[in-house]
Amino acid sequence: MKTLLRVLAFVCQICPFCIAARRYPKSAFALTMGKLEKACPFCRAYRELKSESSRKDHYGVSERKSG
């Protein structure tokens, strides 16, 4: 499952639309992409991996998800 998540997130990393939206986050294009990315499985996987990596503390141990 983790491998599939990484593959989907990689597609988001190389997507030209997503790259432009991340590069110019306050543009009208990025705001529109923000609405569309909720339905995109690649963007959801990218966002999930990014939030997972931001939950890690300085020792590299990730917090457990509750619920």
C-alpha positions, 0 to 999 in steps of 0.5 A, a space after each residue: 500500500 505504501 508503494 502504491 502511495 509513493 507511485 501516485 505521489 510521484 505522478 503528482 510531483 512530475 505533473 506540470 499543472 501541480 508543479 505550476 500550482 506549487 511554484 506560484 501558490 497565490 495565483 488564480 491558477 493555484 487556487 483553482 487547482 486547489 479545488 480540483 486536487 481534492 478529486 485527484 488521487 495523485 494529489 491526495 497521495 502527494 499531500 498524504 506523504 507530505 503530511 506524513 513527513 512533516 509529522 516526523 520529529 527530529 529523531 525521525 520517528 513518526 507519530 501514530 495516527 489516532 482514529 
